[in-house]
Amino acid sequence: MIGEDVVDRLFALRAAGPFQRLETAELLLIASHVRTRHYAPGRVILAAGAVADLLVVRVAGAARLGQAEAPEVFDAPGLLFGLPAAADYVAGDAGLDALVIAKPHVFTIARECPEFVVGLRALAVASPDAERAA
């Protein structure tokens, strides 16, 4: 039996950029491995100069990257290219509720679901930090 929490995570993933390209069965598998995390208002999620070891998917609330709003899914450039964050990712005034996927799982998903790679690459190109990958 599939738990309600897994179904909730599946729908949250389905609404986010690179996951929209995936089939329901693929999303279900991924949803069973992601973890939920709450970041309190003002908490640093990823410090400037650090390399991401998690892919963060916003479910509720907001985050900032320096003075700009952080993308819905971050930090793809750090995960894909091993590049450090150019500025702090910080939870917004209401905090951030997110799904997080550990780097090894991201690469497993990428290997098993090629369309996910296309979506991650699109995020990297559209990211405020896209110049890091250039």
LOZA-647664 format. One record per residue: residue in three letters; residue number from 1; x, z, y of N, C-alpha, C in turn. Coordinates in nm, 4 decimals, padded with zeros to 6 digits, m for minus. Last residue first. Example, Ala and Ser with C-alpha at 12.3 -4.5 7.8 and 13.67 -1.06 7.14 Angstrom:
// residues 2
r->SER&k->2&n_u->01.2850&n_w->00.7080&n_v->m00.2250&ca_u->01.3670&ca_w->00.7140&ca_v->m00.1060&c_u->01.2900&c_w->00.7870&c_v->00.0030;
r->ALA&k->1&n_u->01.3190&n_w->00.7800&n_v->m00.5690&ca_u->01.2300&ca_w->00.7800&ca_v->m00.4500&c_u->01.3200&c_w->00.7800&c_v->m00.3300;
This chain:
// residues 134
r->ALA&k->134&n_u->02.9074&n_w->m01.7170&n_v->02.8214&ca_u->02.9630&ca_w->m01.8465&ca_v->02.8608&c_u->03.1126&c_w->m01.8525&c_v->02.8412;
r->ALA&k->133&n_u->02.8124&n_w->m01.4688&n_v->02.7804&ca_u->02.8338&ca_w->m01.5512&ca_v->02.6612&c_u->02.8977&c_w->m01.6846&c_v->02.6941;
r->ARG&k->132&n_u->02.7740&n_w->m01.3671&n_v->03.0312&ca_u->02.8722&ca_w->m01.3007&ca_v->02.9449&c_u->02.9099&c_w->m01.3914&c_v->02.8269;
r->GLU&k->131&n_u->02.5642&n_w->m01.5018&n_v->03.1420&ca_u->02.6976&ca_w->m01.5473&ca_v->03.1798&c_u->02.8067&c_w->m01.4814&c_v->03.0962;
r->ALA&k->130&n_u->02.3452&n_w->m01.3603&n_v->03.0578&ca_u->02.3809&ca_w->m01.4811&ca_v->02.9841&c_u->02.5208&c_w->m01.5296&c_v->03.0195;
r->ASP&k->129&n_u->02.2250&n_w->m01.1316&n_v->03.1504&ca_u->02.3670&ca_w->m01.1219&ca_v->03.1184&c_u->02.4186&c_w->m01.2476&c_v->03.0494;
r->PRO&k->128&n_u->01.9626&n_w->m01.1935&n_v->03.1680&ca_u->02.0342&ca_w->m01.1733&ca_v->03.2937&c_u->02.1844&c_w->m01.1646&c_v->03.2726;
r->SER&k->127&n_u->01.8881&n_w->m01.4436&n_v->02.9163&ca_u->01.9212&ca_w->m01.3075&ca_v->02.9558&c_u->01.9884&c_w->m01.3014&c_v->03.0914;
r->ALA&k->126&n_u->01.8515&n_w->m01.6959&n_v->02.8155&ca_u->01.7626&ca_w->m01.6538&ca_v->02.9234&c_u->01.7986&c_w->m01.5166&c_v->02.9808;
r->VAL&k->125&n_u->02.0411&n_w->m01.7062&n_v->02.6121&ca_u->02.0508&ca_w->m01.8025&ca_v->02.7210&c_u->01.9692&c_w->m01.7557&c_v->02.8408;
r->ALA&k->124&n_u->01.9461&n_w->m01.5037&n_v->02.4445&ca_u->02.0816&ca_w->m01.4949&ca_v->02.5000&c_u->02.0973&c_w->m01.5875&c_v->02.6196;
r->LEU&k->123&n_u->01.6954&n_w->m01.6037&n_v->02.3732&ca_u->01.7067&ca_w->m01.4799&ca_v->02.4507&c_u->01.8427&c_w->m01.4703&c_v->02.5179;
r->ALA&k->122&n_u->01.7750&n_w->m01.8243&n_v->02.2227&ca_u->01.6967&ca_w->m01.8467&ca_v->02.3442&c_u->01.7005&c_w->m01.7225&c_v->02.4332;
r->ARG&k->121&n_u->01.8953&n_w->m01.6880&n_v->02.0129&ca_u->01.9777&ca_w->m01.7728&ca_v->02.0996&c_u->01.9047&c_w->m01.8016&c_v->02.2306;
r->LEU&k->120&n_u->01.6714&n_w->m01.5715&n_v->01.8969&ca_u->01.7762&ca_w->m01.4870&ca_v->01.9559&c_u->01.8636&c_w->m01.5674&c_v->02.0514;
r->GLY&k->119&n_u->01.5344&n_w->m01.8043&n_v->01.8080&ca_u->01.4746&ca_w->m01.7158&ca_v->01.9070&c_u->01.5751&c_w->m01.6245&c_v->01.9736;
r->VAL&k->118&n_u->01.7189&n_w->m01.8986&n_v->01.6207&ca_u->01.6797&ca_w->m01.9845&ca_v->01.7325&c_u->01.6206&c_w->m01.8987&c_v->01.8436;
r->VAL&k->117&n_u->01.7146&n_w->m01.6829&n_v->01.4437&ca_u->01.8391&ca_w->m01.7158&ca_v->01.5152&c_u->01.8085&c_w->m01.8021&c_v->01.6372;
r->PHE&k->116&n_u->01.4605&n_w->m01.7065&n_v->01.3390&ca_u->01.4929&ca_w->m01.5883&ca_v->01.4183&c_u->01.6179&c_w->m01.6137&c_v->01.5020;
r->GLU&k->115&n_u->01.4779&n_w->m01.9257&n_v->01.1777&ca_u->01.4037&ca_w->m01.9391&ca_v->01.3036&c_u->01.4279&c_w->m01.8205&c_v->01.3963;
r->PRO&k->114&n_u->01.6110&n_w->m01.8276&n_v->00.9465&ca_u->01.6825&ca_w->m01.9100&ca_v->01.0449&c_u->01.6092&c_w->m01.9265&c_v->01.1782;
r->CYS&k->113&n_u->01.6142&n_w->m01.5596&n_v->00.7829&ca_u->01.5094&ca_w->m01.6210&ca_v->00.8653&c_u->01.5740&c_w->m01.7041&c_v->00.9760;
r->GLU&k->112&n_u->01.8405&n_w->m01.4612&n_v->00.6554&ca_u->01.7218&ca_w->m01.4893&ca_v->00.5752&c_u->01.6134&c_w->m01.5677&c_v->00.6499;
r->ARG&k->111&n_u->02.0239&n_w->m01.4284&n_v->00.8634&ca_u->02.0624&ca_w->m01.5064&ca_v->00.7456&c_u->01.9394&c_w->m01.5505&c_v->00.6657;
r->ALA&k->110&n_u->01.8820&n_w->m01.2641&n_v->01.0380&ca_u->01.9280&ca_w->m01.3955&ca_v->01.0835&c_u->01.9623&c_w->m01.4858&c_v->00.9646;
r->ILE&k->109&n_u->01.8535&n_w->m01.0351&n_v->00.8825&ca_u->01.7342&ca_w->m01.1103&ca_v->00.9232&c_u->01.7743&c_w->m01.2522&c_v->00.9621;
r->THR&k->108&n_u->02.1242&n_w->m00.9639&n_v->00.8737&ca_u->02.0530&ca_w->m00.9957&ca_v->00.7494&c_u->01.9282&c_w->m01.0775&c_v->00.7803;
r->PHE&k->107&n_u->02.1693&n_w->m00.9124&n_v->01.1446&ca_u->02.2401&ca_w->m01.0230&ca_v->01.0808&c_u->02.1786&c_w->m01.0612&c_v->00.9459;
r->VAL&k->106&n_u->02.0003&n_w->m00.6935&n_v->01.1775&ca_u->01.9797&ca_w->m00.8139&ca_v->01.2593&c_u->02.0475&c_w->m00.9329&c_v->01.1924;
r->HIS&k->105&n_u->02.1168&n_w->m00.5078&n_v->01.0069&ca_u->01.9849&ca_w->m00.5627&ca_v->00.9726&c_u->01.9564&c_w->m00.6896&c_v->01.0519;
r->PRO&k->104&n_u->02.3539&n_w->m00.4489&n_v->01.1471&ca_u->02.3607&ca_w->m00.5127&ca_v->01.0143&c_u->02.2271&c_w->m00.5743&c_v->00.9715;
r->LYS&k->103&n_u->02.2365&n_w->m00.3353&n_v->01.3931&ca_u->02.3101&ca_w->m00.4617&ca_v->01.3916&c_u->02.3193&c_w->m00.5248&c_v->01.2524;
r->ALA&k->102&n_u->01.9072&n_w->m00.2026&n_v->01.3629&ca_u->02.0516&ca_w->m00.1871&ca_v->01.3546&c_u->02.1184&c_w->m00.3235&c_v->01.3370;
r->ILE&k->101&n_u->01.6482&n_w->m00.2172&n_v->01.5839&ca_u->01.6973&ca_w->m00.2758&ca_v->01.4590&c_u->01.8488&c_w->m00.2668&c_v->01.4621;
r->VAL&k->100&n_u->01.3766&n_w->m00.0395&n_v->01.7228&ca_u->01.5191&ca_w->m00.0703&ca_v->01.7198&c_u->01.5578&c_w->m00.1200&c_v->01.5813;
r->LEU&k->99&n_u->01.1107&n_w->m00.0446&n_v->01.9444&ca_u->01.1508&ca_w->m00.0611&ca_v->01.8058&c_u->01.2978&c_w->m00.0969&c_v->01.8102;
r->ALA&k->98&n_u->01.0246&n_w->00.1944&n_v->02.2010&ca_u->01.0857&ca_w->00.0723&ca_v->02.1495&c_u->01.0950&c_w->00.0750&c_v->01.9986;
r->ASP&k->97&n_u->00.9234&n_w->00.3133&n_v->02.5035&ca_u->00.8961&ca_w->00.3204&ca_v->02.3603&c_u->00.9422&c_w->00.1878&c_v->02.3031;
r->LEU&k->96&n_u->01.0631&n_w->00.4592&n_v->02.7815&ca_u->01.0562&ca_w->00.3372&ca_v->02.7021&c_u->01.0271&c_w->00.3732&c_v->02.5580;
r->GLY&k->95&n_u->00.9579&n_w->00.6001&n_v->03.0989&ca_u->01.0292&ca_w->00.6004&ca_v->02.9725&c_u->01.0137&c_w->00.4662&c_v->02.9018;
r->ALA&k->94&n_u->00.8519&n_w->00.5628&n_v->03.3413&ca_u->00.7609&ca_w->00.6160&ca_v->03.2397&c_u->00.8290&c_w->00.6264&c_v->03.1033;
r->ASP&k->93&n_u->01.0730&n_w->00.4559&n_v->03.4761&ca_u->01.0102&ca_w->00.5788&ca_v->03.5253&c_u->00.9160&c_w->00.6428&c_v->03.4247;
r->GLY&k->92&n_u->01.2854&n_w->00.3190&n_v->03.2099&ca_u->01.2137&ca_w->00.3206&ca_v->03.3365&c_u->01.1490&c_w->00.4539&c_v->03.3673;
r->ALA&k->91&n_u->01.6121&n_w->00.3577&n_v->03.0721&ca_u->01.4668&ca_w->00.3674&ca_v->03.0561&c_u->01.4014&c_w->00.3836&c_v->03.1925;
r->VAL&k->90&n_u->01.8725&n_w->00.1264&n_v->03.1317&ca_u->01.8183&ca_w->00.2592&ca_v->03.1559&c_u->01.6670&c_w->00.2559&c_v->03.1393;
r->TYR&k->89&n_u->02.1709&n_w->m00.0209&n_v->03.0724&ca_u->02.0298&ca_w->m00.0361&ca_v->03.0390&c_u->01.9737&c_w->00.1056&c_v->03.0461;
r->ASP&k->88&n_u->02.4325&n_w->m00.0734&n_v->03.3073&ca_u->02.3581&ca_w->00.0185&ca_v->03.2223&c_u->02.2173&c_w->m00.0338&c_v->03.1965;
r->ALA&k->87&n_u->02.5931&n_w->m00.3971&n_v->03.2849&ca_u->02.5394&ca_w->m00.2836&ca_v->03.3603&c_u->02.4674&c_w->m00.1929&c_v->03.2615;
r->ALA&k->86&n_u->02.6978&n_w->m00.5655&n_v->03.0942&ca_u->02.7509&ca_w->m00.5763&ca_v->03.2301&c_u->02.7062&c_w->m00.4593&c_v->03.3173;
r->ALA&k->85&n_u->02.7919&n_w->m00.4749&n_v->02.7674&ca_u->02.6855&ca_w->m00.4804&ca_v->02.8680&c_u->02.7484&c_w->m00.4794&c_v->03.0068;
r->PRO&k->84&n_u->03.0370&n_w->m00.6768&n_v->02.5934&ca_u->02.9883&ca_w->m00.5504&ca_v->02.6507&c_u->02.8781&c_w->m00.5734&c_v->02.7531;
r->LEU&k->83&n_u->02.9819&n_w->m00.8892&n_v->02.3107&ca_u->03.0168&ca_w->m00.8740&ca_v->02.4513&c_u->02.9610&c_w->m00.7433&c_v->02.5071;
r->GLY&k->82&n_u->02.9336&n_w->m00.9909&n_v->02.0600&ca_u->03.0213&ca_w->m00.8750&ca_v->02.0726&c_u->03.0644&c_w->m00.8486&c_v->02.2154;
r->PHE&k->81&n_u->02.7474&n_w->m01.1913&n_v->02.0255&ca_u->02.8825&ca_w->m01.2306&ca_v->02.0655&c_u->02.9792&c_w->m01.1147&c_v->02.0812;
r->LEU&k->80&n_u->02.5092&n_w->m01.0751&n_v->01.9334&ca_u->02.5512&ca_w->m01.2065&ca_v->01.8842&c_u->02.6990&c_w->m01.2341&c_v->01.9083;
r->LEU&k->79&n_u->02.4922&n_w->m00.8255&n_v->02.0653&ca_u->02.4881&ca_w->m00.8330&ca_v->01.9196&c_u->02.5437&c_w->m00.9646&c_v->01.8678;
r->GLY&k->78&n_u->02.5088&n_w->m00.9066&n_v->02.3359&ca_u->02.6038&ca_w->m00.8105&ca_v->02.2796&c_u->02.6095&c_w->m00.8169&c_v->02.1285;
r->PRO&k->77&n_u->02.2890&n_w->m01.0828&n_v->02.3565&ca_u->02.4264&ca_w->m01.1313&ca_v->02.3776&c_u->02.5324&c_w->m01.0359&c_v->02.3204;
r->ALA&k->76&n_u->02.0679&n_w->m00.9021&n_v->02.2958&ca_u->02.1062&ca_w->m01.0101&ca_v->02.2048&c_u->02.2475&c_w->m01.0617&c_v->02.2306;
r->ASP&k->75&n_u->01.9868&n_w->m00.6034&n_v->02.3322&ca_u->02.0861&ca_w->m00.6830&ca_v->02.3986&c_u->02.1379&c_w->m00.7882&c_v->02.3006;
r->PHE&k->74&n_u->01.6394&n_w->m00.6736&n_v->02.3905&ca_u->01.7786&ca_w->m00.6712&ca_v->02.4365&c_u->01.8653&c_w->m00.5941&c_v->02.3393;
r->VAL&k->73&n_u->01.3315&n_w->m00.7953&n_v->02.4803&ca_u->01.4179&ca_w->m00.7731&ca_v->02.3647&c_u->01.5616&c_w->m00.7790&c_v->02.4160;
r->GLU&k->72&n_u->01.2375&n_w->m00.8099&n_v->02.7414&ca_u->01.1537&ca_w->m00.7467&ca_v->02.6400&c_u->01.2338&c_w->m00.7127&c_v->02.5135;
r->PRO&k->71&n_u->01.5051&n_w->m00.7417&n_v->02.9789&ca_u->01.4175&ca_w->m00.8284&ca_v->02.8993&c_u->01.3415&c_w->m00.7486&c_v->02.7940;
r->ALA&k->70&n_u->01.4854&n_w->m00.5113&n_v->03.2545&ca_u->01.5484&ca_w->m00.5550&ca_v->03.1295&c_u->01.4524&c_w->m00.6468&c_v->03.0557;
r->GLU&k->69&n_u->01.4738&n_w->m00.5808&n_v->03.5972&ca_u->01.3995&ca_w->m00.5405&ca_v->03.4787&c_u->01.4705&c_w->m00.5950&c_v->03.3550;
r->ALA&k->68&n_u->01.7700&n_w->m00.4937&n_v->03.7893&ca_u->01.6684&ca_w->m00.5872&ca_v->03.7403&c_u->01.5924&c_w->m00.5269&c_v->03.6221;
r->GLN&k->67&n_u->01.9807&n_w->m00.3310&n_v->03.8508&ca_u->01.8656&ca_w->m00.3272&ca_v->03.9413&c_u->01.7505&c_w->m00.4160&c_v->03.8940;
r->GLY&k->66&n_u->02.0761&n_w->m00.2613&n_v->03.5289&ca_u->02.1205&ca_w->m00.2541&ca_v->03.6673&c_u->01.9982&c_w->m00.2394&c_v->03.7557;
r->LEU&k->65&n_u->01.8042&n_w->m00.3149&n_v->03.3724&ca_u->01.9428&ca_w->m00.3563&ca_v->03.3519&c_u->02.0014&c_w->m00.3646&c_v->03.4912;
r->ARG&k->64&n_u->01.5500&n_w->m00.0927&n_v->03.2676&ca_u->01.6165&ca_w->m00.1690&ca_v->03.3729&c_u->01.7574&c_w->m00.2020&c_v->03.3259;
r->ALA&k->63&n_u->01.2402&n_w->m00.0809&n_v->03.0901&ca_u->01.3821&ca_w->m00.0492&ca_v->03.1027&c_u->01.4389&c_w->m00.1377&c_v->03.2124;
r->ALA&k->62&n_u->00.9164&n_w->00.0632&n_v->03.0181&ca_u->01.0068&ca_w->m00.0366&ca_v->03.0752&c_u->01.1503&c_w->00.0131&c_v->03.0693;
r->GLY&k->61&n_u->00.6212&n_w->00.0907&n_v->02.8147&ca_u->00.7125&ca_w->00.1392&ca_v->02.9166&c_u->00.8011&c_w->00.0263&c_v->02.9654;
r->ALA&k->60&n_u->00.6327&n_w->m00.0261&n_v->02.4754&ca_u->00.5602&ca_w->00.0277&ca_v->02.5911&c_u->00.6615&c_w->00.0841&c_v->02.6888;
r->VAL&k->59&n_u->00.8115&n_w->m00.1840&n_v->02.3318&ca_u->00.6727&ca_w->m00.1744&ca_v->02.2868&c_u->00.5854&c_w->m00.1261&c_v->02.4024;
r->ARG&k->58&n_u->01.1034&n_w->m00.3770&n_v->02.3299&ca_u->01.0128&ca_w->m00.2930&ca_v->02.4092&c_u->00.8708&c_w->m00.3008&c_v->02.3526;
r->VAL&k->57&n_u->01.3537&n_w->m00.3637&n_v->02.1047&ca_u->01.2314&ca_w->m00.4383&ca_v->02.1317&c_u->01.1348&c_w->m00.3441&c_v->02.2048;
r->VAL&k->56&n_u->01.6979&n_w->m00.3912&n_v->02.0676&ca_u->01.5898&ca_w->m00.3080&ca_v->02.1185&c_u->01.4715&c_w->m00.3977&c_v->02.1548;
r->LEU&k->55&n_u->01.9403&n_w->m00.3869&n_v->01.8285&ca_u->01.8539&ca_w->m00.4774&ca_v->01.9021&c_u->01.7327&c_w->m00.3939&c_v->01.9396;
r->LEU&k->54&n_u->02.2433&n_w->m00.2025&n_v->01.8376&ca_u->02.1011&ca_w->m00.2100&ca_v->01.8083&c_u->02.0385&c_w->m00.3238&c_v->01.8867;
r->ASP&k->53&n_u->02.4865&n_w->m00.1970&n_v->01.9362&ca_u->02.4816&ca_w->m00.1888&ca_v->01.7903&c_u->02.3375&c_w->m00.1869&c_v->01.7414;
r->ALA&k->52&n_u->02.6435&n_w->m00.3488&n_v->02.2164&ca_u->02.5206&ca_w->m00.3077&ca_v->02.1479&c_u->02.5402&c_w->m00.3012&c_v->01.9971;
r->VAL&k->51&n_u->02.9231&n_w->m00.2156&n_v->02.3714&ca_u->02.8713&ca_w->m00.3279&ca_v->02.2929&c_u->02.7531&c_w->m00.2768&c_v->02.2108;
r->ALA&k->50&n_u->02.9641&n_w->m00.0965&n_v->02.7090&ca_u->02.9456&ca_w->m00.0734&ca_v->02.5651&c_u->02.8924&c_w->m00.2005&c_v->02.4990;
r->GLY&k->49&n_u->02.9595&n_w->m00.1648&n_v->02.9749&ca_u->03.0875&ca_w->m00.1698&ca_v->02.9052&c_u->03.0781&c_w->m00.1464&c_v->02.7562;
r->ALA&k->48&n_u->02.6953&n_w->00.0525&n_v->03.0512&ca_u->02.7779&ca_w->m00.0603&ca_v->03.0946&c_u->02.9120&c_w->m00.0516&c_v->03.0241;
r->ALA&k->47&n_u->02.5123&n_w->00.1869&n_v->02.7725&ca_u->02.5963&ca_w->00.2025&ca_v->02.8916&c_u->02.6726&c_w->00.0742&c_v->02.9231;
r->LEU&k->46&n_u->02.1886&n_w->00.1838&n_v->02.6820&ca_u->02.3159&ca_w->00.1191&ca_v->02.6508&c_u->02.3985&c_w->00.1218&c_v->02.7784;
r->ILE&k->45&n_u->02.0177&n_w->00.3777&n_v->02.7796&ca_u->01.9947&ca_w->00.3231&ca_v->02.6455&c_u->02.1226&c_w->00.2584&c_v->02.5940;
r->VAL&k->44&n_u->01.9975&n_w->00.6621&n_v->02.9667&ca_u->02.0779&ca_w->00.5422&ca_v->02.9443&c_u->02.0610&c_w->00.5014&c_v->02.7985;
r->ARG&k->43&n_u->01.6888&n_w->00.7793&n_v->03.0955&ca_u->01.7930&ca_w->00.7881&ca_v->02.9914&c_u->01.8658&c_w->00.6549&c_v->02.9783;
r->GLY&k->42&n_u->01.4776&n_w->00.7541&n_v->03.2719&ca_u->01.6132&ca_w->00.7660&ca_v->03.3248&c_u->01.7242&c_w->00.7733&c_v->03.2212;
r->PRO&k->41&n_u->01.2432&n_w->00.8974&n_v->03.0509&ca_u->01.2690&ca_w->00.8331&ca_v->03.1806&c_u->01.4119&c_w->00.8604&c_v->03.2289;
r->ALA&k->40&n_u->01.3493&n_w->00.8794&n_v->02.7052&ca_u->01.2930&ca_w->00.9513&ca_v->02.8191&c_u->01.3246&c_w->00.8782&c_v->02.9493;
r->TYR&k->39&n_u->01.2699&n_w->00.6635&n_v->02.4528&ca_u->01.3747&ca_w->00.6956&ca_v->02.5493&c_u->01.3080&c_w->00.7589&c_v->02.6703;
r->HIS&k->38&n_u->01.1813&n_w->00.6662&n_v->02.1186&ca_u->01.1366&ca_w->00.6912&ca_v->02.2557&c_u->01.2576&c_w->00.7291&c_v->02.3391;
r->ARG&k->37&n_u->01.1639&n_w->00.4393&n_v->01.8509&ca_u->01.2461&ca_w->00.5303&ca_v->01.9293&c_u->01.1840&c_w->00.5435&c_v->02.0682;
r->THR&k->36&n_u->01.1169&n_w->00.3346&n_v->01.5169&ca_u->01.0642&ca_w->00.3573&ca_v->01.6505&c_u->01.1540&c_w->00.4579&c_v->01.7215;
r->ARG&k->35&n_u->01.2925&n_w->00.0906&n_v->01.3246&ca_u->01.2623&ca_w->00.2304&ca_v->01.3558&c_u->01.2052&c_w->00.2387&c_v->01.4966;
r->VAL&k->34&n_u->01.2517&n_w->m00.1558&n_v->01.0666&ca_u->01.2775&ca_w->m00.1154&ca_v->01.2043&c_u->01.2378&c_w->00.0304&c_v->01.2227;
r->HIS&k->33&n_u->01.1691&n_w->m00.2090&n_v->00.8075&ca_u->01.3065&ca_w->m00.1616&ca_v->00.8286&c_u->01.3366&c_w->m00.1201&c_v->00.9717;
r->SER&k->32&n_u->00.9165&n_w->m00.3103&n_v->00.8024&ca_u->00.9420&ca_w->m00.1961&ca_v->00.7146&c_u->01.0818&c_w->m00.1382&c_v->00.7348;
r->ALA&k->31&n_u->00.9377&n_w->m00.5304&n_v->00.9643&ca_u->00.8670&ca_w->m00.4127&ca_v->01.0153&c_u->00.8915&c_w->m00.2895&c_v->00.9292;
r->ILE&k->30&n_u->01.0579&n_w->m00.7135&n_v->00.7874&ca_u->01.1345&ca_w->m00.6606&ca_v->00.9004&c_u->01.0705&c_w->m00.5311&c_v->00.9509;
r->LEU&k->29&n_u->00.8398&n_w->m00.7615&n_v->00.6145&ca_u->00.9668&ca_w->m00.7110&ca_v->00.5625&c_u->01.0490&c_w->m00.6472&c_v->00.6733;
r->LEU&k->28&n_u->00.6562&n_w->m00.8635&n_v->00.7994&ca_u->00.6254&ca_w->m00.7433&ca_v->00.7230&c_u->00.7525&c_w->m00.6800&c_v->00.6669;
r->LEU&k->27&n_u->00.7804&n_w->m01.0973&n_v->00.8836&ca_u->00.7588&ca_w->m00.9880&ca_v->00.9785&c_u->00.7301&c_w->m00.8565&c_v->00.9066;
r->GLU&k->26&n_u->00.7634&n_w->m01.2467&n_v->00.6477&ca_u->00.8944&ca_w->m01.2127&ca_v->00.7033&c_u->00.8826&c_w->m01.0943&c_v->00.7994;
r->ALA&k->25&n_u->00.4865&n_w->m01.2703&n_v->00.6255&ca_u->00.5623&ca_w->m01.2049&ca_v->00.5179&c_u->00.7005&c_w->m01.1627&c_v->00.5665;
r->THR&k->24&n_u->00.4245&n_w->m01.4163&n_v->00.8604&ca_u->00.3760&ca_w->m01.2799&ca_v->00.8431&c_u->00.4550&c_w->m01.2054&c_v->00.7356;
r->GLU&k->23&n_u->00.7079&n_w->m01.5990&n_v->00.9924&ca_u->00.5868&ca_w->m01.5885&ca_v->00.9109&c_u->00.5498&c_w->m01.4409&c_v->00.8928;
r->LEU&k->22&n_u->00.8384&n_w->m01.6266&n_v->01.3284&ca_u->00.8452&ca_w->m01.5885&ca_v->01.1879&c_u->00.7080&c_w->m01.5810&c_v->01.1221;
r->ARG&k->21&n_u->00.8389&n_w->m01.6636&n_v->01.5976&ca_u->00.8665&ca_w->m01.7818&ca_v->01.5157&c_u->00.8552&c_w->m01.7539&c_v->01.3657;
r->GLN&k->20&n_u->00.8232&n_w->m01.4214&n_v->01.7182&ca_u->00.7039&ca_w->m01.5054&ca_v->01.7196&c_u->00.7188&c_w->m01.6274&c_v->01.6299;
r->PHE&k->19&n_u->01.0663&n_w->m01.3018&n_v->01.7349&ca_u->00.9871&ca_w->m01.2722&ca_v->01.6164&c_u->00.8627&c_w->m01.3592&c_v->01.6071;
r->PRO&k->18&n_u->01.1781&n_w->m01.3548&n_v->01.9810&ca_u->01.2310&ca_w->m01.4230&ca_v->01.8630&c_u->01.1501&c_w->m01.4014&c_v->01.7363;
r->GLY&k->17&n_u->00.9396&n_w->m01.2150&n_v->02.1700&ca_u->01.0198&ca_w->m01.3360&ca_v->02.1664&c_u->01.0621&c_w->m01.3939&c_v->02.0325;
r->ALA&k->16&n_u->00.6785&n_w->m01.0176&n_v->02.0329&ca_u->00.8084&ca_w->m01.0252&ca_v->02.1010&c_u->00.8844&c_w->m01.1529&c_v->02.0670;
r->ALA&k->15&n_u->00.4545&n_w->m00.9891&n_v->01.8792&ca_u->00.4345&ca_w->m01.0154&ca_v->02.0217&c_u->00.5659&c_w->m01.0414&c_v->02.0962;
r->ARG&k->14&n_u->00.5499&n_w->m00.9156&n_v->01.6317&ca_u->00.4873&ca_w->m01.0479&ca_v->01.6451&c_u->00.4699&c_w->m01.0861&c_v->01.7921;
r->LEU&k->13&n_u->00.6215&n_w->m00.6488&n_v->01.6780&ca_u->00.7253&ca_w->m00.7517&ca_v->01.6612&c_u->00.6679&c_w->m00.8907&c_v->01.6856;
r->ALA&k->12&n_u->00.3669&n_w->m00.5330&n_v->01.6878&ca_u->00.4559&ca_w->m00.5217&ca_v->01.8035&c_u->00.5671&c_w->m00.6273&c_v->01.7959;
r->PHE&k->11&n_u->00.2745&n_w->m00.5897&n_v->01.4307&ca_u->00.2071&ca_w->m00.6494&ca_v->01.5466&c_u->00.2930&c_w->m00.6413&c_v->01.6722;
r->LEU&k->10&n_u->00.4617&n_w->m00.4343&n_v->01.2808&ca_u->00.4489&ca_w->m00.5783&ca_v->01.2585&c_u->00.3850&c_w->m00.6457&c_v->01.3802;
r->ARG&k->9&n_u->00.4047&n_w->m00.1752&n_v->01.3686&ca_u->00.5351&ca_w->m00.2351&ca_v->01.4023&c_u->00.5319&c_w->m00.3865&c_v->01.3839;
r->ASP&k->8&n_u->00.1491&n_w->m00.1472&n_v->01.2554&ca_u->00.1668&ca_w->m00.1372&ca_v->01.4010&c_u->00.2985&c_w->m00.2020&c_v->01.4441;
r->VAL&k->7&n_u->00.2202&n_w->m00.1653&n_v->00.9849&ca_u->00.1324&ca_w->m00.2668&ca_v->01.0437&c_u->00.1448&c_w->m00.2658&c_v->01.1961;
r->VAL&k->6&n_u->00.3691&n_w->00.0686&n_v->00.9613&ca_u->00.4336&ca_w->m00.0605&ca_v->00.9361&c_u->00.3516&c_w->m00.1733&c_v->00.9976;
r->ASP&k->5&n_u->00.1706&n_w->00.2607&n_v->01.0111&ca_u->00.2853&ca_w->00.2510&ca_v->01.1011&c_u->00.3587&c_w->00.1178&c_v->01.0834;
r->GLU&k->4&n_u->m00.0014&n_w->00.2304&n_v->00.7927&ca_u->m00.0490&ca_w->00.1940&ca_v->00.9255&c_u->00.0678&c_w->00.1774&c_v->01.0234;
r->GLY&k->3&n_u->00.1611&n_w->00.0977&n_v->00.4966&ca_u->00.1219&ca_w->00.2035&ca_v->00.5887&c_u->00.0814&c_w->00.1506&c_v->00.7251;
r->ILE&k->2&n_u->00.0485&n_w->m00.0771&n_v->00.2217&ca_u->00.1227&ca_w->m00.0879&ca_v->00.3462&c_u->00.0698&c_w->00.0169&c_v->00.4431;
r->MET&k->1&n_u->00.0834&n_w->00.0000&n_v->m00.1177&ca_u->00.0000&ca_w->00.0000&ca_v->00.0000&c_u->00.0882&c_w->00.0000&c_v->00.1245;
